[in-house]
């Protein structure tokens, strides 16, 4: 995780893109398109990160994880980060088990 990034005064923060409840093979194509569109929008706004809300995710498989990793790779190419909000415990455990957690900024609510 990294420290919070301060936006330039003229940059309006975007609402996080909501991930589907089942981030799996069945939803990966549509979600991939939405996530890359969100990255394009964040880039156009000059945002330092693309924001994703994972609070509704109850199931994630390798395909879903692959979309998140692809998004992170594309964001890194633009000198941006991927910030994950409301990450459920099982998803966070998956990140730990696969050692993918450090790729993302996980935002924890206080």
Order of alpha helices (4+ residues) and beta strands (2+ residues): beta-beta-alpha-beta-beta-alpha-beta-alpha-beta
